[in-house]
Amino acid sequence: MSAREELSGLLDRWLQLSQDEGAAIEAANWARVAEIQAAKARLQPLITQQKSQFSGTNPFTVQVGRLLSLEARNAELLATQIRLAVTERAALDQSQQNLRRLRHSYVQRHGTPALSCYS
C-alpha cells in the first residue's frame, strides 16, 4: 500500500469516527464519545507520521475539508448539549429551592412541624 493510500485510509477512518462521535453526542452517550475520542487520539500520531511524507502540496484537501466541517458540526452539537444540561441544571436548582421554601413554610419557628400526619 502506498503512503498516499495509507493516509487516505487513515483520514477515512477519522471521518467515520467523527460521524460516530456526532451520533454519540446527539444521543448524549458520553461513554461512547470518550471511546471515540480515545480512538482518535491513537489515530492522530499515525496521520501525523504519514502526513510528514507529503511536503508542499496537499493531495488531501477535499478530505481534510470534509473532516473540518464535520468536526465543526460536532462542536456545535456538543455546545447544544451543554446548553441543554445547563438549562436542566438551572431548572433542578430552582426546584430544589422551591422545595426548601415549601418545607420551611410548614416548619414552625422552633423546628416543630406545623402539620402532622397520623396513620
Contact map, one row per residue, 1 for C-alpha under 8 A:
11101100000000000000000000000000000000000000000000000000000000000000000000000000000000000000000000000000000000000000000
11111100000000000000000000000000000000000000000000000000000000000000000000000000000000000000000000000000000000000000000
11111110000000000000000000000000000000000000000001001000000000000000000000000000000000000000000000000000000000000000000
01111111000000000000000000000000000000000000000000000000000000000000000000000000000000000000000000000000000000000000000
11111111100000000000000000000000000000000000000000000000000000000000000000000000000000000000000000000000000000000000000
11111111110000000000000000000000000000000000000001000000000000000000000000000000000000000000000000000000000000000000000
00111111111000000000000000000000000000000000001001100000000000000000000000000000000000000000000000000000000000000000000
00011111111100000000000000000000000000000000000000000000000100000000000000000000000000000000000000000000000000000000000
00001111111110000000000000000000000000000000000000000000000000000000000000000000000000000000000000000000000000000000000
00000111111111000000000000000000000000000010011000000000000000000000000000000000000000000000000000000000000000000000000
00000011111111100000000000000000000000000000001000000000000000110000000000000000000000000000000000000000000000000000000
00000001111111110000000000000000000000000000000000000000000000100000000000000000000000000000000000000000000000000000000
00000000111111111000000000000000000000000000000000000000000000000000000000000000000000000000000000000000000000000000000
00000000011111111100000000000000000000010010000000000000000000000010000000000000000000000000000000000000000000000000000
00000000001111111110000000000000000000000000000000000000000000000110010000000000000000000000000000000000000000000000000
00000000000111111111000000000000000000000000000000000000000000000000000000000000000000000000000000000000000000000000000
00000000000011111111100000000000000100110000000000000000000000000000000000000000000000000000000000000000000000000000000
00000000000001111111110000000000000100000000000000000000000000000010011001000000000000000000000000000000000000000000000
00000000000000111111111000000000000000000000000000000000000000000000010000000000000000000000000000000000000000000000000
00000000000000011111111100000000000100000000000000000000000000000000000000000000000000000000000000000000000000000000000
00000000000000001111111110000001100110000000000000000000000000000000000001000000000000000000000000000000000000000000000
00000000000000000111111111000000000000000000000000000000000000000000000011001000000000000000000000000000000000000000000
00000000000000000011111111100000000000000000000000000000000000000000000000000000000000000000000000000000000000000000000
00000000000000000001111111111101100000000000000000000000000000000000000000000000000000000000000000000000000000000000000
00000000000000000000111111111100100000000000000000000000000000000000000001001100100000000000000000000000000000000000000
00000000000000000000011111111000000000000000000000000000000000000000000000001100100000000000000000000000000000000000000
00000000000000000000001111111000000000000000000000000000000000000000000000000000000000000000000000000000000000000000000
00000000000000000000000111111100000000000000000000000000000000000000000000000000100000000000000000000000000000000000000
00000000000000000000000111111111100000000000000000000000000000000000000000000000000000000000000000000000000000000000000
00000000000000000000000110011111110000000000000000000000000000000000000000000000000000000000000000000000000000000000000
00000000000000000000000000001111111000000000000000000000000000000000000000000000000000000000000000000000000000000000000
00000000000000000000100100001111111100000000000000000000000000000000000000000000000000000000000000000000000000000000000
00000000000000000000100110001111111110000000000000000000000000000000000000000000000000000000000000000000000000000000000
00000000000000000000000000000111111111000000000000000000000000000000000000000000000000000000000000000000000000000000000
00000000000000000000000000000011111111100000000000000000000000000000000000000000000000000000000000000000000000000000000
00000000000000001101100000000001111111110000000000000000000000000000000000000000000000000000000000000000000000000000000
00000000000000000000100000000000111111111000000000000000000000000000000000000000000000000000000000000000000000000000000
00000000000000000000000000000000011111111100000000000000000000000000000000000000000000000000000000000000000000000000000
00000000000000001000000000000000001111111110000000000000000000000000000000000000000000000000000000000000000000000000000
00000000000001001000000000000000000111111111000000000000000000000000000000000000000000000000000000000000000000000000000
00000000000000000000000000000000000011111111100000000000000000000000000000000000000000000000000000000000000000000000000
00000000000000000000000000000000000001111111110000000000000000000000000000000000000000000000000000000000000000000000000
00000000010001000000000000000000000000111111111000000000000000000000000000000000000000000000000000000000000000000000000
00000000000000000000000000000000000000011111111100000000000000000000000000000000000000000000000000000000000000000000000
00000000000000000000000000000000000000001111111110000000000000000000000000000000000000000000000000000000000000000000000
00000000010000000000000000000000000000000111111111000000000000000000000000000000000000000000000000000000000000000000000
00000010011000000000000000000000000000000011111111100000000000000000000000000000000000000000000000000000000000000000000
00000000000000000000000000000000000000000001111111110000000000000000000000000000000000000000000000000000000000000000000
00000000000000000000000000000000000000000000111111111000000000000000000000000000000000000000000000000000000000000000000
00100110000000000000000000000000000000000000011111111100000000000000000000000000000000000000000000000000000000000000000
00000010000000000000000000000000000000000000001111111100000000000000000000000000000000000000000000000000000000000000000
00000000000000000000000000000000000000000000000111111110000000000000000000000000000000000000000000000000000000000000000
00100000000000000000000000000000000000000000000011111110000000000000000000000000000000000000000000000000000000000000000
00000000000000000000000000000000000000000000000001111111110000000000000000000000000000000000000000000000000000000000000
00000000000000000000000000000000000000000000000000011111110000000000000000000000000000000000000000000000000000000000000
00000000000000000000000000000000000000000000000000000111110000000000000000000000000000000000000000000000000000000000000
00000000000000000000000000000000000000000000000000000111111000000000000000000000000000000000000000000000000000000000000
00000000000000000000000000000000000000000000000000000111111110000000000000000000000000000000000000000000000000000000000
00000000000000000000000000000000000000000000000000000000111110000000000000000000000000000000000000000000000000000000000
00000001000000000000000000000000000000000000000000000000011111110000000000000000000000000000000000000000000000000000000
00000000000000000000000000000000000000000000000000000000011111111000000000000000000000000000000000000000000000000000000
00000000000000000000000000000000000000000000000000000000000111111100000000000000000000000000000000000000000000000000000
00000000001100000000000000000000000000000000000000000000000111111110000000000000000000000000000000000000000000000000000
00000000001000000000000000000000000000000000000000000000000111111111000000000000000000000000000000000000000000000000000
00000000000000000000000000000000000000000000000000000000000011111111100000000000000000000000000000000000000000000000000
00000000000000100000000000000000000000000000000000000000000001111111110000000000000000000000000000000000000000000000000
00000000000001100100000000000000000000000000000000000000000000111111111000000000000000000000000000000000000000000000000
00000000000000000000000000000000000000000000000000000000000000011111111100000000000000000000000000000000000000000000000
00000000000000000000000000000000000000000000000000000000000000001111111110000000000000000000000000000000000000000000000
00000000000000100110000000000000000000000000000000000000000000000111111111000000000000000000000000000000000000000000000
00000000000000000100000000000000000000000000000000000000000000000011111111100000000000000000000000000000000000000000000
00000000000000000000000000000000000000000000000000000000000000000001111111110000000000000000000000000000000000000000000
00000000000000000000010000000000000000000000000000000000000000000000111111111000000000000000000000000000000000000000000
00000000000000000100110010000000000000000000000000000000000000000000011111111100000000000000000000000000000000000000000
00000000000000000000000000000000000000000000000000000000000000000000001111111110000000000000000000000000000000000000000
00000000000000000000000000000000000000000000000000000000000000000000000111111111000000000000000000000000000000000000000
00000000000000000000010011000000000000000000000000000000000000000000000011111111100000000000000000000000000000000000000
00000000000000000000000011000000000000000000000000000000000000000000000001111111110000000000000000000000000000000000000
00000000000000000000000000000000000000000000000000000000000000000000000000111111111000000000000000000000000000000000000
00000000000000000000000000000000000000000000000000000000000000000000000000011111111100000000000000000000000000000000000
00000000000000000000000011010000000000000000000000000000000000000000000000001111111110000000000000000000000000000000000
00000000000000000000000000000000000000000000000000000000000000000000000000000111111111000000000000000000000000000000000
00000000000000000000000000000000000000000000000000000000000000000000000000000011111111100000000000000000000000000000000
00000000000000000000000000000000000000000000000000000000000000000000000000000001111111110000000000000000000000000000000
00000000000000000000000000000000000000000000000000000000000000000000000000000000111111111000000000000000000000000000000
00000000000000000000000000000000000000000000000000000000000000000000000000000000011111111100000000000000000000000000000
00000000000000000000000000000000000000000000000000000000000000000000000000000000001111111110000000000000000000000000000
00000000000000000000000000000000000000000000000000000000000000000000000000000000000111111111000000000000000000000000000
00000000000000000000000000000000000000000000000000000000000000000000000000000000000011111111100000000000000000000000000
00000000000000000000000000000000000000000000000000000000000000000000000000000000000001111111110000000000000000000000000
00000000000000000000000000000000000000000000000000000000000000000000000000000000000000111111111000000000000000000000000
00000000000000000000000000000000000000000000000000000000000000000000000000000000000000011111111100000000000000000000000
00000000000000000000000000000000000000000000000000000000000000000000000000000000000000001111111110000000000000000000000
00000000000000000000000000000000000000000000000000000000000000000000000000000000000000000111111111000000000000000000000
00000000000000000000000000000000000000000000000000000000000000000000000000000000000000000011111111100000000000000000000
00000000000000000000000000000000000000000000000000000000000000000000000000000000000000000001111111110000000000000000000
00000000000000000000000000000000000000000000000000000000000000000000000000000000000000000000111111111000000000000000000
00000000000000000000000000000000000000000000000000000000000000000000000000000000000000000000011111111100000000000000000
00000000000000000000000000000000000000000000000000000000000000000000000000000000000000000000001111111110000000000000000
00000000000000000000000000000000000000000000000000000000000000000000000000000000000000000000000111111111000000000000000
00000000000000000000000000000000000000000000000000000000000000000000000000000000000000000000000011111111100000000000000
00000000000000000000000000000000000000000000000000000000000000000000000000000000000000000000000001111111110000000000000
00000000000000000000000000000000000000000000000000000000000000000000000000000000000000000000000000111111111000000000000
00000000000000000000000000000000000000000000000000000000000000000000000000000000000000000000000000011111111000000000000
00000000000000000000000000000000000000000000000000000000000000000000000000000000000000000000000000001111111100000000000
00000000000000000000000000000000000000000000000000000000000000000000000000000000000000000000000000000111111100001110000
00000000000000000000000000000000000000000000000000000000000000000000000000000000000000000000000000000011111111111100000
00000000000000000000000000000000000000000000000000000000000000000000000000000000000000000000000000000000111111111100000
00000000000000000000000000000000000000000000000000000000000000000000000000000000000000000000000000000000001111110000000
00000000000000000000000000000000000000000000000000000000000000000000000000000000000000000000000000000000001111110000000
00000000000000000000000000000000000000000000000000000000000000000000000000000000000000000000000000000000001111111000000
00000000000000000000000000000000000000000000000000000000000000000000000000000000000000000000000000000000001111111100000
00000000000000000000000000000000000000000000000000000000000000000000000000000000000000000000000000000000011100111111000
00000000000000000000000000000000000000000000000000000000000000000000000000000000000000000000000000000000011100011111000
00000000000000000000000000000000000000000000000000000000000000000000000000000000000000000000000000000000010000001111100
00000000000000000000000000000000000000000000000000000000000000000000000000000000000000000000000000000000000000001111110
00000000000000000000000000000000000000000000000000000000000000000000000000000000000000000000000000000000000000000011111
00000000000000000000000000000000000000000000000000000000000000000000000000000000000000000000000000000000000000000001111
00000000000000000000000000000000000000000000000000000000000000000000000000000000000000000000000000000000000000000000111
